[in-house]
Amino acid sequence: QGHGSSGTRDELTDLASGPAMAAKYQQAEAARMAQPELCCGDVTESDENEDEDEDEENDLQSAAQEATITSSSEEEEDNESDDFPGGPSSKNTDMPKRGIFSRSEKVAYYGFVAQYFAVGVIYGGIPATVYPVFLGYLNVPAYVYATVAVISSLPWSFKFFFGMINDTVPIMGLRRKPYMMIGWTMCAAVLVLLYFTPLPPPYWCIDEVTGEYIKKKTLPDGSHHAADPCNTEAALSGGKYTVLMMLAALGYVIADVAADGLTTEYAKAEPMEKRGSTQTTAYLTRTIGQAFSSLFVGLFMNSKIYNGSFDWGLSFEQVCLCFAVPAVIMVPVSALMVHEPQAVVGLDGKKGLKCGEYFSMCWDLLKSKAFFYAILYMFLSPVIGGISTTASSQVKINWAGVENFQNQMFSLVGNLLFIVGLWLVKTRYLNTSWRKLLMVTMIFLNVVDAFFSTLTIFDVVRNQYFYLGETVLVEIPSAANFVVSTFIIVEMADDGNEGLVYGLMTTAGNLGSPFARAIGNQIYRYFTPSLSSADNYIEDTRAFRWTVFHSFLLSYGFAFASLGMLYFLPRQKAEAQERKKTWPRHPIYGYATIVMLSIALIYSLTVNFMSMSPSTMCMEFAGGDGCDLAPVTPPMLGNSSNASNASARLLLL
């Protein structure tokens, strides 16, 4: 549908399938137009056949709605009307040809993009608080900090489960909108709960004059050492807040999965040469939301206790309450503005798929070699490339001296450049080889990161603006890397299982991060002196700099090794469809997929949650240095014995 005038019945003739039906409709229209105008109460023979005429017109409208509309001509699209059956005012809920971009779908379009904007605000806002709260305020060990980000976004690893429920368990006949409302309600409730869960006193002592933390002390010989903390328990208390942040994420992920199901349905209606525009628009909008939240956190959470420079600011609890506002607003928006297309008709003739039909369809998909290859790429690429050093956070805060405001502002600029990257993919590189695009972006990302990190590690340039420059430079290729990896999802989906396919594919990708983090925690604990202790970065010896540098080199090695997984990725949409149609199917592919993802899920959950628990975070299996000398129970303030135990535990951590 283009930007033409309102639709007429003649256009329905063009949409009807078959010239005979078109001619029949035109004859009926001519006969109807030939009838004289009637006054109230006049009766003609046509009135006696009114029901038959209405039935005939309805049949033609149904045929028009079911017709396949394929056109690559912009002129033809502009001449067609947006206002034919399928719009919001129609009894039928099928989407027009241009889908959510049609003029008749204006309200639904705003409801659709509002979902992704709200997801972006909270998806970007909650992680934005991790740096100032967990590193600046609580001063958790580096490997715990790295795990916090993974745990707080863990619900993304269960997208396949939520997608399955979306597709098979409609609520009041709807598969998407009710779950959006449920998800946003849950998210808002947990964020309000975070508001009523205050943080403990900060780890470091506060200078009464400057209001800044006292992190180091200078000995008579001129050497620097870490200062004595005021609340050692703070470094052990991050688990409670991480779990609540995870539950808040669970809410918006439920809503996001429902929105992703709609995105896939809309995208599948696009012409092949334009397919990908819907996903790009959705993620572009989500990135705008992330940019907004970065600006908000940077301005209003930049007080000195959160590693900032302002004398004023909102507390972590107040920021959580602010993020609850868009979650609350999205409940009525989801109910009133989102347009959900007509459900697929099952074998029994009823709308929606039964569980048996659904699982049969999905198992058939899992048996596909094409789908198995796509899963291998989505999972193994982040697993191998994501085995990164635990030292990066401490390099950022202690050596580069990055404050929260600057961190968020550069993230904001980075998000804006990420939008530019999405736009470039949408307008210039939509049909570029996925393999080439991902290879170029991956190499560029790591070369740029290596340059900035190396100069910071060896104290050649230690400046927060220099260090954060890398954040800005990598966003455009990062956007290309991200959005290209989502295109294959649409090509793998069948009618009716969009939610599960989107969920399963993104779950494979999202599960790679916690799995890689669990492996990374176990690998990088062998580096000595410990990469996780802030004391080593404060003392800043030459030997320790080389230890950190070697850990970064190992990270880059894993990143380049992940390029080998491009073998499993099709080059473009046409090849993806060709694989899906011609490649063989065998149950072994389905079993391998289920076993691989199940093992990864259990392993990553075990290791990452152990890293967050005060009683197990010191264990070597969880990434700690061992618990031989550490107490099992967390220390309490106000007791000298407990204070000694806390010192011993922090030393081990």
N, C-alpha and C positions, 0 to 999 in steps of 0.2 A: 504494500500500500504506500502510495506517495503522498503528495501534498495537493491533490486535486480538489474539486468541489464535492459536495455531498453525493452519496451514491444514488442510483436509480435502479428500477427493476430491469432495465435493459442490460445492466452490468451483471445481473444474476444469470441472464441467459448465457453470457460468455463463460461464467463459472460452472454452469451445469455440464455434466458429462454426456457427450454424444450430440450430434447434429439433430437427431430426431427429436430429442427432448427440447432442444433449443427452438426448433420450428414449432413444436406443439405449444410451447410457452408463448411465442410470438403471436400465434393464431388466437390464443385465449386472450392475450392483451388487446389485440385489435378488436375482437368482439366486445370486450368489456368497454373499451373507449368509445365504441359506436353506440352504446346505450345512451338514451336521452337522460338529462338530469331530472331527478325525481324530487317531488315535494314530499313533505312528511305525510306518511300514510299511504302513498302510492305503492302499488304492487305490480311487479312484472314477472314474466316467466323466469327471469334470472334469479329472482328471490327464492323460487322453489328449488333452485339448484345451488343455493348459497353454500351449503355444507360441502358439496362436491368441489366447487371452485376453491374454497379455502383449503381443502385437503390437497388439491392439485398444486396450489401455490406453496403450501408447506412442504410438499414432496420436492418441488424444485429448489426451495431454499435449502433443504437438507442435502440434496445432491450437490448444490453449490458449495456448501460448507465442507463436504467430504472430498471435493475434487482436489487433485494435487495441483498446486500452483507453483510453477517453476519458471523463473524469468531472470535473466542476467542483465536485462536492459534497464538502465536508469530511467529512460524516457517512458517506457511502459509502466514502470512503477509509479512515476509521477502522475500519469493519466488515470491510474486506478484509484478507486475511492477507499478511504479508511473506514467508511461508515457502512459496512455490510455486516450481515449476521456474524456474530462472534465477538462483537464489542461488549463493553460492560453493560449496556442497556438491553442486550439481547438475552433471550431465555437460554440460548445455548452458550456454553462457556469456551468454545474453541477459539484459538487465537487467530487474528488476521495474519496475512502473509508476512508483513514486516514485524509481526509479533509485538513485543513490548515497546517498540519504537514507533508504532502507528499512532496517528493523531487521536484515534478513537480510544486509545489506551493511555491517555495522558495521566489520568488519576492513578491507574495501575502502575504506570512507569514510576511515578513519584513514590508509591508504596514500595515498589521493588528496590529502587536505589536507596530508600531510607533504611531498609534492612541492612544493607552493606555499609552504609555510613555509620549506623549505630554499632555494628560489629567492629568497624574500624576504630571507633572512639574507645570502646572498652578493650578490644584486642590490643590496641596500641597503648592505652592508658594504664592498665594494670601492670604490664611488663615494664613500663616507664618508671614505675615506683620502685622496682626491684633494686636498681643501682643506688639511689639515695637511702633507701631503708635498710637493705640487707648488707651493703658494703659500708655506707657512710654511717648509719645509725647503730646497727647491730654488730657490724664487723665480723660476719661469719667467715669461716675458712673458704679459700678460693674454690675448692672442689664442691663445697656445699652451695656456694653462690652459683656456680655453673649448673648445679642440679636444680636450684630453685626455679630458674626459667623453664627447665624441662618439665618439672612437676606441675607448675602453674598452668602450663598449656597441655597437660596430659590428655584432657578430654578430646582433643583433636584426634587422638589415636583410636577413638571409639566411634568415629564417624560412620563406619560401615553398619554398626549396630543400630544407630539412630536412623540411618537411611533405610534399613530393612523395616523398621517399625513404621516409618513414613509411608512406605510403599504398600504395606500389607494390613495396617491397622488404621483405617480412616476413622475420623471422629466426626460424626454428623455428616458423613458423606464426603468429607474433605481430608486430603492427605498432607497438606502443607500448612495452611493457615493456623489450625489449632495448635500445632507443635511450635509454631513461631510464638504464639501467645503463651504457651506453657514455658518455653525456654526463657523468654524475657521476664516473666513473672519470677521464675527461680533466680535468675541473675540479679534482679533488683532486690530480692529478699536477702540474698547472701551479702550483697554490698552494704545493705543496711546493717546486717549483723556485724560486718567488719567495723562499721562505725562505732558499734558498742563494744568492741574488743580492743582496749587500749594497748599500746606498745609498752614494754618495760622501760626502765631508765636506760640511757644509752651506754654502750660499752666503754667508751673513752671518757675521761674526766673533761669537764668544760672549764676553760679559762674564764674567770669571773670578769675580767676586764674586757677582753675581746669577744667573748662568747664563742670562741672557736675551740675545737678539740685539742687536747694536749696529747699528741701522738708520739713524740720523740723527746729524748733527753740527751744532753751533751755531757759526756764524762770529762774529767780533768785533762785527759790526754787528747781531747778534741774529737774523739770518735762518737758516733751517734748510735743510740740504741732505742728500742721501743720503750715508751713510757709505761708506767704501771697503770692498768685499767681500773676503772671505778666499779664496773659491773660486769664481771666475767660471765655471768649467766646469760647476758644478752646474746652472746655468740652461739648459745645452744638453744635459743628460743624461737628460731625461725620456722620450725616445722608447723606450728599451729597456724601461723598466718599464711604459710604456703598452701596448706590444705584448704583454707577458706578461699583463697584466691583461685585454687583449682576448682572448687565448687561453683564459684561465680563464672568461671570459664565454661564449666559444664552447661550452665544455663544458656549462655549465648551461642555455644556450639550447637545445642539442640535447635535453636532458631536458625543458625547458619546452615545446618544440614538441610532443613526444610527449604531455605532460600536457594541452596545449591541445586536441589531437585528441580525447582522452578527454572533456574538458570539453564540447566541441561535441556529441559523441555523447550524453552524458548530458543536455545541455540540450535537444536535439531530441526527447527522449522526454517532456519536461515538457508539461503542458497549456498552451495558449496564454496563459491568464490568469496563469500562474505562470512562464512562460518568462523566464529571466534570473536566476533564483535560483541556479542552479549557478555561473554566471560570477561573480555577486556574492560568493558564498561563497568561491570560489577566490581572487579578488583581495583579499577581506577577510583571508583567511589569509595571503596573501603580504605584505600590509601589516603584519600582526602581526610577521612575520619581519623586515621592514625596521625596525620599531620596536625590536626586540630588538638588531639589529646597531648601530643608532644609539646605544643605551644602552651597548653594549659598547665601541664606538670612543670614545665620549665619555669614559668612565671610564678606560679603559686605554691610550689614546693621547693623553693630555692633558699630556704633559711639555712643558717650555719649548721644546725644539728643534722641536716640532711645533705651534708657535704656541699652546701651552697655558699653564697656570699651576701645574701640579704639578711637584715635584722628582723624581718617579718616574713610571714608565710603561713599557709595552711598546714595543718597536721596531716599525717597519713590517713587518719580516721575521717577527717573532713573531706579529703580528696575522694575517698571511697564513696562517701555520701553523695558527692557531686556526680560521680559516674553512675549512681543509681538513677538519676533523673532521666537520661535518655532511655534507659532500660524500661522505666515505667511508661514513658511516652509511647514506646514501640508496641505496647499491648493493644491499645485501641487502633493504632495505625495498621497493625497486622490484621485486625478484625475488619476494618472498614475500607482500606485502600488497596490491599493486595488482591490481584485477580488470579485465581487458580484455574488453569485450563481443565477441560473435561478429562476425567480419568479414563484410562484404557479399559475397554470392555473385556471382561473375562470370558472363559469358555461357557459359563452358565448364562451369558447374556446380560449380566449385571455389571455396573460400573465398578472398576477396581479389581485387582487380582487377589485371588485366594492364596493362602499360604502355600498350599501344595503346588499351584501353578507358578507361583513366584519363585519358590525354591528350585523347582524344576528348570525354570528359565535361567536362574542364577548358576545352578550347577552346570548347565550346558555352557554357560559363559566361562566358568572356572576351568572346564575341560579344554578350553580353547588354547592352543599354543600361542596364538597372538596375544591373548589376554595375559597369559603366564609371562611372556616376555615383557609386557608393559609393567606388570607387577614387579618383576625382577629389577627393572630399571628404577621404578619409583621407590623401591625399598633399599636396594643395595647402594645406589648412588649417594644418598645421605648417610647411610651407615658407614661407608668407607671414607667419604669426604668429611664427615662430621666428627671424626676422632681427633678432636682439637685439644691443644694444651689448656690446662687449668690456670696457667699463669696470666692469661690476657687481662683478666679483670684487675689483678693487682698491679700490673704494668700501667694500666689506665689510670687508676686512682692514686698510686703512690709515686710512680716515676713520671708519668705525663702530667699528673696533677689536675685531671679533668674534674671540673665542678659540675654540679647538676644542671645549672642553667645553660652553660655552654654545651653540655652533652645533649640536652633536649633541643636546643636551637639548631644544632648541627643535624640532629635526627629529623627536625622539621624540614630543613633544607634538603636533607636526603630523601624524605618522603615526597617532596615536590619534584625532585629529579627522578624519583621512582615513577611518578605519574608521567613525566616526559618519556621515560623508557617504555611504559605501557602504550603511550600514544604512538611512539615510533614503531613498535611492533604491530599495532593496529593498522597504521597507515602505510608503512614502508616494508615491513618484514613479515607480513602475515603468511606469505607463501615461500619464505626462505627456508632452506633445509634446517630442520630442528637440530640435527647433529652438529652442523657447522656453527650455528648460532650459539649453542650451549658450550661447545668447545672453546670458541673465542672468548666468551664471557667468563668462563671458569679460569682460563689462563690469565686473563687480564685482572680479575679479582685478586688472585693470589700474588701476582707480581707486584701490584700496587700495595697490597697489605704488607708484603715482605719489606718493601722499601721504607715505609713509615715505621714499622715495628722495630727493624734493626737499628735505625738511627736513634730511636728512643731507648732501646735496651742498653746500648753502649754509651749513653749519655752524650751523643754527638749533638742532638737537638732534643731537649725535653721541654716541650711547650704544648699546652693543651690544644691550642688552635692548630698547630702543625699536626699533632697526632690525630685530631678529629678530621683533618682534611681528607684522610683516607675514607672516612664515612661518607663524604659527599661524592668523591670520585667514583666509587664503586656502585652507586645506586642505579644508574642507567643500565649497565650490563646486568646488574642483579635483577632488575625488572624483567629484562628479556629472558633471563634464565628461569625466573619464576613462572611467567605467564605461558611460555612455550611448553613447560612441563604439564600444564593443565589442559592443553588442547587435545591431547590424546584421549582424555577421559570421555569427551563427547563422542569420539569415534568408536569407543568400545561399548557405549550404552545401547540398550534396546528399549523399545517403547514399553513403559510400565515399570522398568527397574532402574530408572535414572538415579533415584536417590541412593540406592545401594551401590551402584557402580561408582558414582561420585564419591560416596563414603568409603568404599573399599579401596579405590585407587589412592585417594588422599590419605586414608589411614595407613596404607603401606608407606607413603612418603613421610607422614608425621611420626609413625612408629620408628622410623629410622633414626630420628634425633635422640629420643631417650635411650635407644639401644646403643647408639654411638657414644652418648654421654657416659653410660655405664661402663663401656669398654675403656673409654678415655680416662675415667677416674681410676680404673685399676692399672692402666699402663703408666700414667704420669706420676703415680705415687712412688715409683721406683727412682725418680730423679731426686738427687740429694745435692745440696740442702733442699728441704721441702719446698715445693712450688706453691703450697697452699697457705703457708704462714706469712702473715703481714710483716712479722719481725725481720725476716730475711730481706725484704724489699726496703725496709727502713734502714737497715745496716748497709745494704747496697755494696757488697764486696765484689771485686773483679771476678773471682771464681764463680760467684753466684750468677753474675751476668751471663757468663758462658753457659751455665746450666739452663738458664731461661732461653737463651738463643737456640741451643740444641733442641729444646722442647718445641720451639716454633718451627724449626727445620723439619722435625718429624711430622708436625701438623701439615705443612705444605706437601710433604711426600704423600701423605694419605689423600690430600685433595687432588693431586695430579693422578694418583692411582685410580681415583673414582672415574676418570675419563674413560677408562676401559669399559664401563657400564653403558656407554653410548651405543655399543654394539646391539643392545637389546631394544633400543628406541627406533621406531620407524623414522624415515627421513621427512615425511610430510603426511598430510591428511589422506591423500590418495593411496599411499603405500599402507597406511594404517587400515583403511577400508579393504584393500586388497588382501592383506594378511588375515583380516577377520573373515573374509569370504572363502579364501582358498587354503589356508593353513589347516592342518589336521586337528582333530580333537581326540583326547584320550584322558581317561580318569586320573592317570598319574600326575597330570598337570594340576588338577584340582586338589589332589591329596598333598602334593608338594607345596602348593600355595598355603593351604590351611596349616600344615605342620610348621612351615617356616615362620609365618606370622605369629602363630601361637607360642612357639619357643621364644621368639623375640619379645613378645608382650610380657610373658611370665618373667623372663630374665631381667628386662629393663625395669619392670615394676618392683621386683625384689631389691635390686641394687640401689635404685634411686630412692626408694622409700627408706631403706636402711641408712642412706646418706643423710636423711633429714631427721632421723630419730636420735635424741640425745644419748640413748643407751647403746646404740649400734653405730653411730656415725664415725667412731674412732676405729672401727674394724677395718682390716686391710681389704677384705672383700668389698667393702663399701667405698674404698678409696682413701681411708684414713691410714695412719701410721702404726696402728696397733693399740690394743686396749690393755696391755699387760700391767701398766701402772695407773690406769685411769679408773675412777670409780664408776659403778654402774648407774647409780642414780644421779640426776643433775643436781648441782650445788644450789644452796639457798643463801640469800644475802643475810648478813647480820650474825653469822656464826663463824668463828675463826677456823674451826676444823673444816667446815664446808668451803671456806675461802681458800684454804690450802689445797683441798681436793680440786677446786676449780682451776687453780694455777697449774696443778699437775696435768689436768686434762687439756687446758689450752696449750701447754707446752707440747703435748703429744700431737694435738691437732695441727 
